Amino acid sequence: MNEHAAGQDRPTLGVGMVGYAFMGAAHSQAWRTAPRFFDLELAPRMRVVAGRDPRAVREAADRLGWDEAVTDWRELLSRDDVDLVDVCTPGDTHAEIAIAALEAGKHVLCEKPLANTVEEAEAMVAAAEAAAARGVRATVGFTYRRVPAIQLARRLVAQGRIGTVRHVRAQYLQDWLADPKAPLSWRLDKAKAGSGALGDIGAHVVDMAQFVTGENLVGVAGMLETFVAERPVPASFSGLTGEAGEGTGPVTVDDAAVFFGRMSGGGLATFEATRFAWGRKNAIRLEINGSKGSVAFDFEDMNLLHLYDAEEDATTAGFRRIVVTEPEHPYGGHWWPAGHGLGYEHAFTHQVVDLVGDLAAGRQPTPSFADGLQVQRVLDAVERSAASGSGWVDLAG
């Protein structure tokens, strides 16, 4: 935060981003949009984006709104006009980039899951804790926390509206790999992704369940399955998938994960993550049953939260449909009139708003790298359980 925005009295937050594909585009829109709809104490400036292909990264910079493009992410670390490094790369590079950025005195926003292994995540937490002593902050991008309906669900649970948590049901269902002819991508390579559906999308529902309940998983047991062992080598890519080319290659990650666990408050939890659920495009479903009621959410109808109050008269009791777009709702009043729904990209904008607010106030942003490590330990425990006959695995701490 080394200069003031032209014509304004707000200090700038110079941002450098590593990676520019699907997540890079979403993060770029958020950095562009946040200061235009929210009154931020720091003015984000999209200084530079890094990627390996000179032509592609230059085109991405022009398209996404970055001032400059470079082909070596290390250049971001020595630039005085970069205060924060936004890591939007595959998981195998998260630890190296984030640790180097923190040691260089740069704040870090790192995409999820935090790392590919618990050991990498632990090293990232150690670097974040050392950096925090110097006022340098780190956060992991579990973006679905920033959906207004999820924020409201957390508030209602914390207020005791559903009582003691007894059941958690969480699903993340997609179908973009259900066709066995869909080509390979880095998400199907364990060396780059760490795991498949478990880490790519299962991590989200683990974090979401823990965030909304305010509790952690203390033990799990699970199964992993790979349905298609080989896929076509891609000729081109766009978004999550692309066009098949010549030849095939191995799939080295899971296609689906099913696991159950116990929450720290004693409740039972079940999880499912798959990219083989035909017709389910991005169905993130969370239902929490408590001693006094329930909340339920589905991202495919993301502006709605359903609340059941078991203390209401049984003759009229039922799930209440709440349209979470009122000015009184989380992040409400900054976008459109009530009833005019938000979309996928708005959660990324809210992530920027919260992060910038925390940096301006000198607070530790959430979720922290320690929160990311806790999720990583859950993923690791599920993998160990699946590898040993689906037995129970306790989570330390």
C-alpha positions as CSV (number, residue, x, y, z in Angstrom):
1,M,0.0,0.0,0.0
2,N,2.7,2.4,-1.1
3,E,0.9,5.3,-2.9
4,H,-2.4,7.0,-3.2
5,A,-4.9,6.6,-5.9
6,A,-5.0,9.4,-8.3
7,G,-7.5,12.0,-7.2
8,Q,-8.4,10.0,-4.1
9,D,-7.3,9.8,-0.5
10,R,-7.3,6.1,-0.4
11,P,-4.0,4.2,-0.4
12,T,-3.7,1.7,-3.2
13,L,-3.4,-2.1,-2.9
14,G,-1.2,-3.3,-5.8
15,V,-2.2,-6.8,-6.9
16,G,-0.2,-9.3,-8.9
17,M,-1.9,-12.5,-10.1
18,V,-0.3,-15.8,-11.0
19,G,-2.5,-17.8,-13.5
20,Y,-5.2,-16.5,-15.8
21,A,-7.5,-19.3,-16.8
22,F,-10.9,-20.2,-15.2
23,M,-10.0,-19.0,-11.7
24,G,-7.8,-16.2,-12.9
25,A,-10.7,-14.8,-14.9
26,A,-13.1,-15.0,-11.9
27,H,-10.5,-13.3,-9.6
28,S,-9.9,-10.6,-12.2
29,Q,-13.5,-9.7,-12.5
30,A,-13.7,-9.5,-8.7
31,W,-10.7,-7.1,-8.5
32,R,-12.2,-4.9,-11.2
33,T,-15.7,-4.9,-9.8
34,A,-15.3,-4.7,-6.0
35,P,-14.3,-1.0,-5.8
36,R,-17.1,0.0,-8.1
37,F,-19.9,-1.3,-5.9
38,F,-18.3,-1.2,-2.5
39,D,-16.7,1.6,-0.6
40,L,-13.2,0.1,0.1
41,E,-10.6,1.7,2.4
42,L,-7.9,0.5,0.0
43,A,-8.1,1.0,-3.8
44,P,-7.1,-2.3,-5.6
45,R,-4.9,-1.8,-8.7
46,M,-4.5,-4.7,-11.1
47,R,-0.8,-4.3,-11.7
48,V,0.5,-7.5,-13.3
49,V,-0.5,-11.0,-14.3
50,A,2.0,-13.8,-14.6
51,G,1.8,-16.9,-16.9
52,R,4.2,-19.1,-18.8
53,D,3.0,-18.5,-22.4
54,P,4.1,-14.9,-23.5
55,R,1.3,-14.5,-26.1
56,A,-1.4,-16.0,-24.0
57,V,-0.6,-14.1,-20.8
58,R,-0.4,-10.8,-22.8
59,E,-3.8,-11.5,-24.3
60,A,-5.2,-12.4,-20.9
61,A,-3.9,-9.2,-19.4
62,D,-5.6,-7.1,-22.1
63,R,-8.8,-9.1,-21.8
64,L,-9.0,-9.2,-18.0
65,G,-7.8,-5.7,-17.3
66,W,-4.3,-6.1,-16.0
67,D,-1.7,-3.3,-16.6
68,E,1.2,-5.7,-17.5
69,A,2.0,-9.3,-18.2
70,V,5.1,-11.3,-17.3
71,T,6.2,-14.9,-17.8
72,D,7.9,-15.5,-14.5
73,W,5.9,-15.1,-11.3
74,R,9.0,-14.4,-9.3
75,E,9.1,-10.9,-10.9
76,L,6.1,-10.0,-8.8
77,L,8.1,-10.5,-5.6
78,S,10.6,-7.7,-6.2
79,R,8.1,-5.1,-7.5
80,D,7.3,-2.2,-5.2
81,D,3.9,-1.7,-6.9
82,V,2.7,-5.2,-5.9
83,D,1.4,-5.5,-2.4
84,L,-0.6,-8.8,-2.7
85,V,0.0,-11.9,-4.8
86,D,-3.2,-13.8,-5.9
87,V,-2.4,-17.4,-6.6
88,C,-4.7,-19.0,-9.2
89,T,-2.5,-21.9,-10.3
90,P,-2.9,-25.7,-10.0
91,G,-2.3,-27.0,-6.5
92,D,1.3,-28.3,-7.1
93,T,2.6,-24.7,-7.3
94,H,0.6,-23.2,-4.4
95,A,3.2,-23.8,-1.6
96,E,6.2,-22.6,-3.6
97,I,4.5,-19.4,-4.8
98,A,2.7,-18.5,-1.6
99,I,5.7,-19.1,0.7
100,A,8.0,-17.1,-1.5
101,A,5.5,-14.3,-1.7
102,L,5.0,-14.2,2.1
103,E,8.8,-14.2,2.7
104,A,9.0,-11.3,0.2
105,G,6.5,-9.3,2.3
106,K,3.5,-9.7,0.0
107,H,0.0,-10.5,1.3
108,V,-1.3,-13.7,-0.3
109,L,-4.7,-14.9,-1.5
110,C,-4.3,-18.6,-2.5
111,E,-7.0,-20.6,-4.3
112,K,-8.3,-23.8,-2.7
113,P,-7.4,-26.5,-1.7
114,L,-4.5,-24.8,0.1
115,A,-2.0,-27.4,-1.1
116,N,-1.7,-30.9,-2.5
117,T,-0.5,-32.5,0.7
118,V,-0.7,-31.9,4.5
119,E,3.1,-31.4,4.6
120,E,2.9,-28.6,2.0
121,A,0.0,-27.0,3.8
122,E,1.8,-27.1,7.2
123,A,4.8,-25.3,5.6
124,M,2.4,-22.7,4.2
125,V,0.9,-22.2,7.6
126,A,4.3,-21.8,9.2
127,A,5.2,-19.2,6.6
128,A,1.9,-17.4,7.1
129,E,2.4,-17.3,10.9
130,A,5.9,-15.9,10.5
131,A,4.7,-13.3,8.0
132,A,1.8,-12.3,10.3
133,A,4.3,-11.1,12.9
134,R,5.5,-8.6,10.3
135,G,1.9,-7.5,9.4
136,V,1.8,-9.6,6.2
137,R,-1.5,-11.5,5.8
138,A,-2.6,-14.7,4.0
139,T,-6.0,-16.2,3.2
140,V,-7.3,-19.2,1.2
141,G,-10.1,-18.8,-1.3
142,F,-13.0,-20.9,-0.2
143,T,-15.2,-18.5,-2.1
144,Y,-18.6,-20.1,-1.5
145,R,-18.4,-18.8,2.0
146,R,-19.2,-15.4,0.4
147,V,-22.6,-16.5,-1.1
148,P,-25.1,-14.3,0.8
149,A,-27.4,-17.3,1.6
150,I,-24.5,-19.2,3.1
151,Q,-23.6,-16.2,5.2
152,L,-27.2,-16.0,6.4
153,A,-27.2,-19.7,7.2
154,R,-24.1,-19.3,9.4
155,R,-25.7,-16.4,11.2
156,L,-28.9,-18.3,11.9
157,V,-27.0,-21.3,13.2
158,A,-24.9,-19.1,15.4
159,Q,-28.0,-17.4,16.7
160,G,-29.4,-20.8,17.8
161,R,-32.3,-20.8,15.4
162,I,-31.9,-24.5,14.7
163,G,-30.6,-25.5,18.1
164,T,-27.9,-28.2,18.5
165,V,-26.5,-29.5,15.2
166,R,-27.5,-33.2,14.8
167,H,-27.0,-33.9,11.1
168,V,-25.0,-32.3,8.3
169,R,-25.6,-33.4,4.7
170,A,-23.3,-31.9,2.1
171,Q,-23.0,-32.7,-1.6
172,Y,-21.1,-31.2,-4.5
173,L,-22.5,-32.7,-7.8
174,Q,-21.2,-32.0,-11.3
175,D,-21.4,-33.8,-14.6
176,W,-18.6,-32.4,-16.8
177,L,-16.6,-35.7,-16.6
178,A,-19.6,-38.1,-16.9
179,D,-18.9,-38.5,-20.6
180,P,-15.9,-40.9,-20.8
181,K,-14.8,-39.1,-24.0
182,A,-14.2,-35.9,-22.1
183,P,-10.5,-35.1,-22.4
184,L,-7.8,-35.1,-19.8
185,S,-6.9,-31.9,-17.9
186,W,-4.6,-31.0,-15.1
187,R,-7.5,-31.7,-12.7
188,L,-7.1,-35.4,-13.6
189,D,-3.4,-35.5,-12.8
190,K,-2.6,-36.3,-9.2
191,A,0.9,-34.7,-9.5
192,K,-0.7,-31.4,-10.3
193,A,-4.1,-31.6,-8.6
194,G,-3.3,-33.7,-5.5
195,S,-6.7,-35.4,-5.7
196,G,-9.7,-35.5,-7.9
197,A,-13.3,-34.7,-7.0
198,L,-12.3,-35.0,-3.3
199,G,-10.0,-32.0,-3.4
200,D,-11.4,-30.1,-6.3
201,I,-15.0,-29.9,-5.1
202,G,-15.2,-32.0,-1.9
203,A,-12.9,-29.4,-0.2
204,H,-15.6,-26.8,-0.8
205,V,-18.4,-28.7,1.0
206,V,-16.1,-29.6,3.8
207,D,-15.2,-26.0,4.4
208,M,-18.9,-24.9,3.9
209,A,-20.2,-27.4,6.4
210,Q,-17.6,-26.4,9.0
211,F,-18.1,-22.7,8.3
212,V,-21.9,-22.8,8.6
213,T,-22.0,-24.9,11.7
214,G,-19.0,-23.3,13.4
215,E,-17.7,-26.9,14.1
216,N,-14.9,-29.0,12.7
217,L,-14.9,-32.6,11.6
218,V,-13.1,-34.8,14.2
219,G,-13.1,-38.1,12.3
220,V,-14.1,-39.5,9.0
221,A,-14.4,-42.7,7.0
222,G,-14.8,-42.8,3.2
223,M,-14.5,-44.4,-0.2
224,L,-13.0,-43.0,-3.5
225,E,-13.7,-44.3,-7.0
226,T,-12.3,-43.8,-10.4
227,F,-14.8,-44.8,-13.0
228,V,-12.8,-43.9,-16.2
229,A,-9.2,-44.9,-16.1
230,E,-8.1,-43.4,-19.4
231,R,-9.2,-40.4,-21.4
232,P,-8.4,-38.7,-24.6
233,V,-5.4,-36.3,-24.7
234,P,-6.9,-32.8,-25.2
235,A,-6.4,-30.9,-28.5
236,S,-7.7,-27.6,-26.9
237,F,-9.2,-26.4,-23.7
238,S,-11.8,-23.9,-22.6
239,G,-13.0,-23.6,-19.0
240,L,-13.2,-27.0,-17.4
241,T,-13.0,-29.1,-20.5
242,G,-12.2,-29.0,-24.2
243,E,-11.8,-30.9,-27.5
244,A,-10.3,-34.4,-27.6
245,G,-7.2,-34.9,-29.6
246,E,-5.2,-38.0,-30.6
247,G,-4.3,-40.7,-28.1
248,T,-5.2,-41.3,-24.5
249,G,-3.6,-40.9,-21.1
250,P,-4.2,-42.2,-17.6
251,V,-6.5,-40.6,-15.0
252,T,-4.6,-40.7,-11.7
253,V,-7.2,-39.2,-9.3
254,D,-10.6,-40.1,-8.0
255,D,-13.8,-39.4,-10.0
256,A,-16.0,-39.5,-6.9
257,A,-15.8,-39.4,-3.1
258,V,-18.3,-40.5,-0.5
259,F,-17.5,-40.1,3.2
260,F,-19.1,-39.7,6.6
261,G,-17.9,-38.1,9.8
262,R,-18.6,-36.7,13.2
263,M,-18.7,-33.0,14.0
264,S,-16.9,-31.6,17.0
265,G,-20.3,-30.8,18.6
266,G,-21.3,-34.5,18.3
267,G,-23.5,-34.4,15.2
268,L,-23.2,-36.8,12.3
269,A,-22.2,-35.7,8.8
270,T,-22.3,-37.2,5.3
271,F,-20.5,-35.9,2.2
272,E,-20.6,-36.7,-1.5
273,A,-18.4,-35.2,-4.2
274,T,-18.7,-36.3,-7.8
275,R,-18.1,-35.1,-11.4
276,F,-20.2,-37.9,-12.7
277,A,-23.8,-36.8,-11.8
278,W,-25.5,-36.3,-15.2
279,G,-27.7,-33.2,-15.1
280,R,-26.1,-31.7,-12.1
281,K,-24.0,-28.7,-13.3
282,N,-22.9,-27.2,-10.1
283,A,-25.2,-28.5,-7.4
284,I,-23.7,-27.6,-4.0
285,R,-26.2,-28.8,-1.5
286,L,-26.1,-28.3,2.2
287,E,-28.7,-29.3,4.8
288,I,-28.2,-29.0,8.5
289,N,-30.7,-30.5,10.9
290,G,-30.7,-29.3,14.5
291,S,-32.7,-29.9,17.6
292,K,-35.0,-26.9,16.9
293,G,-35.1,-26.8,13.1
294,S,-33.2,-27.0,9.8
295,V,-31.5,-24.9,7.1
296,A,-31.1,-26.0,3.5
297,F,-29.3,-24.6,0.5
298,D,-28.6,-25.5,-3.2
299,F,-26.2,-23.4,-5.2
300,E,-28.1,-24.1,-8.4
301,D,-30.7,-21.8,-6.8
302,M,-28.1,-19.7,-4.9
303,N,-30.3,-16.7,-3.9
304,L,-32.5,-18.9,-1.8
305,L,-32.1,-20.3,1.7
306,H,-34.7,-22.6,3.3
307,L,-35.4,-22.4,7.0
308,Y,-37.6,-24.8,9.0
309,D,-38.6,-23.8,12.6
310,A,-39.6,-26.9,14.5
311,E,-41.1,-24.7,17.2
312,E,-43.9,-23.3,15.0
313,D,-47.4,-24.6,15.1
314,A,-47.5,-28.0,13.3
315,T,-50.6,-27.0,11.4
316,T,-48.7,-24.3,9.4
317,A,-45.1,-25.4,9.9
318,G,-43.0,-25.9,6.8
319,F,-39.7,-24.8,5.2
320,R,-39.7,-21.1,4.7
321,R,-38.3,-19.9,1.4
322,I,-36.0,-16.9,2.0
323,V,-34.9,-14.8,-1.0
324,V,-31.5,-13.6,0.3
325,T,-31.4,-10.3,-1.6
326,E,-32.7,-7.7,0.9
327,P,-30.5,-4.8,2.0
328,E,-30.5,-6.4,5.5
329,H,-28.9,-9.6,4.2
330,P,-25.2,-10.2,4.0
331,Y,-23.6,-8.0,1.3
332,G,-27.1,-6.7,0.6
333,G,-27.7,-3.1,-0.6
334,H,-24.6,-2.9,-2.7
335,W,-25.9,-4.5,-5.8
336,W,-29.5,-4.5,-7.2
337,P,-33.0,-3.9,-5.8
338,A,-34.4,-6.7,-3.7
339,G,-35.3,-9.8,-5.7
340,H,-32.8,-9.1,-8.4
341,G,-30.5,-12.1,-8.0
342,L,-26.8,-12.4,-7.8
343,G,-24.6,-15.0,-9.6
344,Y,-21.4,-17.1,-9.3
345,E,-19.1,-14.1,-9.8
346,H,-20.5,-12.1,-7.0
347,A,-19.0,-14.4,-4.3
348,F,-15.5,-13.6,-5.7
349,T,-16.3,-9.9,-5.4
350,H,-17.4,-10.4,-1.8
351,Q,-14.1,-12.2,-1.2
352,V,-12.1,-9.2,-2.4
353,V,-14.3,-6.8,-0.3
354,D,-13.7,-8.8,2.9
355,L,-10.0,-9.3,2.2
356,V,-9.4,-5.6,1.5
357,G,-11.4,-4.6,4.6
358,D,-9.3,-7.0,6.8
359,L,-6.0,-5.7,5.3
360,A,-7.1,-2.1,5.8
361,A,-7.9,-2.8,9.5
362,G,-4.8,-4.9,10.1
363,R,-6.9,-8.0,10.9
364,Q,-6.2,-11.6,10.0
365,P,-8.4,-12.5,7.0
366,T,-10.6,-15.6,7.0
367,P,-10.4,-18.3,6.1
368,S,-6.7,-18.4,7.2
369,F,-4.1,-20.8,6.0
370,A,-4.6,-22.6,9.2
371,D,-8.3,-23.1,8.2
372,G,-7.1,-24.4,4.8
373,L,-4.7,-26.8,6.6
374,Q,-7.6,-28.2,8.7
375,V,-9.6,-28.9,5.5
376,Q,-6.4,-30.5,4.0
377,R,-6.2,-32.8,7.0
378,V,-9.8,-33.9,6.4
379,L,-9.1,-34.7,2.7
380,D,-6.0,-36.6,3.7
381,A,-7.9,-38.6,6.3
382,V,-10.5,-39.5,3.7
383,E,-7.8,-40.7,1.4
384,R,-6.1,-42.8,4.1
385,S,-9.5,-44.3,5.1
386,A,-10.3,-45.2,1.5
387,A,-6.9,-46.8,1.0
388,S,-7.3,-49.0,4.1
389,G,-10.7,-50.5,3.6
390,S,-12.8,-47.4,4.5
391,G,-11.9,-47.6,8.2
392,W,-12.4,-44.8,10.7
393,V,-9.7,-42.1,10.9
394,D,-9.5,-39.7,13.8
395,L,-8.4,-36.1,13.0
396,A,-5.7,-34.8,15.3
397,G,-6.6,-31.6,17.2
